[in-house]
């Protein structure tokens, strides 16, 4: 798990890395443990999905 500054001030971006292609949003949120209460997951994309969506737009 990696936490970085988000694009907007006061926001964070959390990257959850997994070797499993079957990782779900729920599992990713659960991996945050007690910290999960502090975050709102606005987007969840698997590696490559975000890039595909941006190219299609």
BAKOLMI-831726 format. One record per atom (N, C-alpha, C, O): residue number from 1; chain; x, y, z. Coordinates in steps of 0.05 Angstrom, whole numbers, padded with zeros to 5 digits. Layout:
N
   num   chaine     east    north       up
   NUM        A        X        Y        Z
...
//
This chain:
57
   num   chaine     east    north       up
     1        A    00017   -00023    00000
     1        A    00000    00000    00000
     1        A    00018    00024    00000
     1        A    00038    00025    00014
     2        A    00010    00045   -00016
     2        A    00025    00069   -00017
     2        A    00005    00093   -00016
     2        A   -00015    00093   -00030
     3        A    00011    00112    00001
     3        A   -00006    00135    00004
     3        A    00009    00159   -00006
     3        A    00031    00165    00003
     4        A   -00003    00174   -00025
     4        A    00010    00198   -00036
     4        A   -00009    00222   -00035
     4        A   -00033    00218   -00029
     5        A    00001    00245   -00040
     5        A   -00016    00269   -00041
     5        A   -00034    00266   -00065
     5        A   -00026    00257   -00086
     6        A   -00059    00275   -00062
     6        A   -00078    00274   -00084
     6        A   -00075    00299   -00102
     6        A   -00058    00316   -00097
     7        A   -00091    00300   -00123
     7        A   -00089    00322   -00142
     7        A   -00099    00348   -00129
     7        A   -00089    00369   -00134
     8        A   -00120    00346   -00112
     8        A   -00131    00370   -00099
     8        A   -00119    00372   -00071
     8        A   -00113    00352   -00058
     9        A   -00115    00397   -00062
     9        A   -00104    00401   -00035
     9        A   -00121    00388   -00014
     9        A   -00146    00388   -00015
    10        A   -00108    00376    00006
    10        A   -00123    00362    00028
    10        A   -00133    00335    00021
    10        A   -00148    00323    00036
    11        A   -00125    00324   -00002
    11        A   -00134    00297   -00010
    11        A   -00110    00278   -00012
    11        A   -00088    00287   -00016
    12        A   -00116    00253   -00010
    12        A   -00095    00232   -00012
    12        A   -00103    00212   -00033
    12        A   -00127    00207   -00038
    13        A   -00083    00200   -00045
    13        A   -00088    00178   -00064
    13        A   -00075    00154   -00052
    13        A   -00051    00154   -00044
    14        A   -00090    00132   -00050
    14        A   -00080    00108   -00038
    14        A   -00078    00087   -00060
    14        A   -00097    00081   -00074
    15        A   -00054    00076   -00064
    15        A   -00050    00055   -00083
    15        A   -00046    00029   -00068
    15        A   -00029    00026   -00051
    16        A   -00063    00010   -00075
    16        A   -00061   -00017   -00063
    16        A   -00051   -00035   -00085
    16        A   -00064   -00039   -00106
    17        A   -00028   -00047   -00080
    17        A   -00016   -00065   -00100
    17        A   -00020   -00094   -00092
    17        A   -00016   -00101   -00069
    18        A   -00027   -00110   -00112
    18        A   -00032   -00138   -00107
    18        A   -00023   -00155   -00131
    18        A   -00024   -00145   -00153
    19        A   -00014   -00179   -00126
    19        A   -00006   -00197   -00148
    19        A   -00031   -00211   -00158
    19        A   -00030   -00224   -00179
    20        A   -00054   -00208   -00145
    20        A   -00078   -00221   -00153
    20        A   -00094   -00203   -00172
    20        A   -00099   -00179   -00166
    21        A   -00102   -00214   -00195
    21        A   -00119   -00198   -00213
    21        A   -00148   -00198   -00204
    21        A   -00164   -00184   -00216
    22        A   -00154   -00213   -00184
    22        A   -00182   -00215   -00174
    22        A   -00187   -00197   -00150
    22        A   -00208   -00200   -00137
    23        A   -00169   -00179   -00143
    23        A   -00173   -00161   -00121
    23        A   -00198   -00144   -00125
    23        A   -00201   -00132   -00147
    24        A   -00215   -00143   -00105
    24        A   -00239   -00127   -00108
    24        A   -00236   -00101   -00092
    24        A   -00218   -00098   -00076
    25        A   -00254   -00082   -00098
    25        A   -00254   -00056   -00083
    25        A   -00258   -00062   -00053
    25        A   -00244   -00049   -00037
    26        A   -00276   -00079   -00046
    26        A   -00280   -00086   -00018
    26        A   -00255   -00096   -00005
    26        A   -00249   -00089    00018
    27        A   -00241   -00114   -00018
    27        A   -00216   -00125   -00007
    27        A   -00195   -00103   -00004
    27        A   -00180   -00103    00016
    28        A   -00193   -00085   -00023
    28        A   -00174   -00064   -00022
    28        A   -00180   -00045    00002
    28        A   -00161   -00037    00016
    29        A   -00205   -00039    00006
    29        A   -00213   -00022    00029
    29        A   -00207   -00036    00055
    29        A   -00197   -00024    00074
    30        A   -00213   -00062    00056
    30        A   -00208   -00078    00080
    30        A   -00178   -00078    00087
    30        A   -00170   -00079    00110
    31        A   -00161   -00078    00066
    31        A   -00132   -00078    00071
    31        A   -00122   -00053    00085
    31        A   -00100   -00053    00096
    32        A   -00138   -00032    00085
    32        A   -00130   -00008    00099
    32        A   -00133   -00010    00129
    32        A   -00122    00006    00144
    33        A   -00147   -00030    00138
    33        A   -00151   -00035    00167
    33        A   -00166   -00011    00180
    33        A   -00186   -00001    00169
    34        A   -00157   -00003    00203
    34        A   -00170    00019    00218
    34        A   -00170    00045    00202
    34        A   -00187    00062    00206
    35        A   -00150    00049    00184
    35        A   -00149    00073    00168
    35        A   -00171    00076    00148
    35        A   -00176    00098    00137
    36        A   -00185    00054    00142
    36        A   -00206    00054    00122
    36        A   -00228    00074    00129
    36        A   -00241    00085    00111
    37        A   -00232    00080    00154
    37        A   -00253    00099    00163
    37        A   -00246    00127    00154
    37        A   -00264    00144    00152
    38        A   -00221    00133    00149
    38        A   -00212    00160    00142
    38        A   -00214    00166    00112
    38        A   -00209    00188    00104
    39        A   -00220    00146    00096
    39        A   -00220    00149    00067
    39        A   -00247    00144    00054
    39        A   -00263    00128    00064
    40        A   -00252    00158    00032
    40        A   -00275    00153    00015
    40        A   -00264    00143   -00012
    40        A   -00249    00158   -00025
    41        A   -00270    00119   -00020
    41        A   -00260    00109   -00045
    41        A   -00278    00119   -00068
    41        A   -00301    00112   -00070
    42        A   -00267    00137   -00084
    42        A   -00282    00149   -00106
    42        A   -00279    00133   -00131
    42        A   -00297    00130   -00147
    43        A   -00255    00121   -00135
    43        A   -00251    00105   -00159
    43        A   -00235    00080   -00151
    43        A   -00219    00081   -00131
    44        A   -00238    00059   -00166
    44        A   -00223    00034   -00162
    44        A   -00218    00023   -00189
    44        A   -00237    00016   -00204
    45        A   -00193    00021   -00197
    45        A   -00186    00010   -00223
    45        A   -00163   -00008   -00220
    45        A   -00144   -00004   -00204
    46        A   -00163   -00029   -00236
    46        A   -00141   -00048   -00236
    46        A   -00120   -00037   -00256
    46        A   -00127   -00021   -00273
    47        A   -00096   -00046   -00253
    47        A   -00074   -00037   -00270
    47        A   -00082   -00039   -00300
    47        A   -00090   -00060   -00310
    48        A   -00078   -00017   -00313
    48        A   -00084   -00015   -00342
    48        A   -00113   -00006   -00348
    48        A   -00117    00005   -00369
    49        A   -00132   -00009   -00330
    49        A   -00159   -00001   -00335
    49        A   -00162    00029   -00337
    49        A   -00176    00039   -00354
    50        A   -00148    00044   -00319
    50        A   -00150    00073   -00319
    50        A   -00139    00084   -00345
    50        A   -00151    00102   -00357
    51        A   -00116    00073   -00354
    51        A   -00104    00082   -00379
    51        A   -00122    00077   -00403
    51        A   -00125    00093   -00421
    52        A   -00136    00054   -00403
    52        A   -00154    00047   -00424
    52        A   -00177    00066   -00425
    52        A   -00186    00075   -00446
    53        A   -00188    00072   -00402
    53        A   -00211    00090   -00400
    53        A   -00204    00118   -00409
    53        A   -00220    00132   -00423
    54        A   -00180    00128   -00402
    54        A   -00171    00154   -00410
    54        A   -00167    00156   -00440
    54        A   -00173    00176   -00452
    55        A   -00156    00135   -00452
    55        A   -00151    00135   -00481
    55        A   -00178    00134   -00497
    55        A   -00179    00145   -00519
    56        A   -00198    00121   -00486
    56        A   -00224    00118   -00499
    56        A   -00240    00145   -00498
    56        A   -00258    00149   -00514
    57        A   -00233    00162   -00479
    57        A   -00248    00187   -00476
    57        A   -00241    00207   -00497
    57        A   -00252    00229   -00498
//
